[in-house]
Amino acid sequence: MMYQPQGLVLVTGKTNSGKTTTLNALINEINETQNKKILTLESPVEFKHKCKQSVIVQKEVGYGQ
């Protein structure tokens, strides 16, 4: 999945099901090994990623935003 040239990945699930852990692991691996553009839409942003090889844009979305 991480080595596809393009696509959309949705990480969804119930509270405390491991979404944040899964998403952070994917972002970290891609960021350290590939030159990609990564956009996250979160409510709230739980972990700030620093750009390494990839460009990362993190947006907080939700009601009242």
Secondary structure, 3 states (H helix, E strand, C coil): CCCCCCCCCCCCCCCCCCHHHHHHHHHHHHHHHCCCEEEEEECCCCCCCCCCCCEEEEEECCCCC
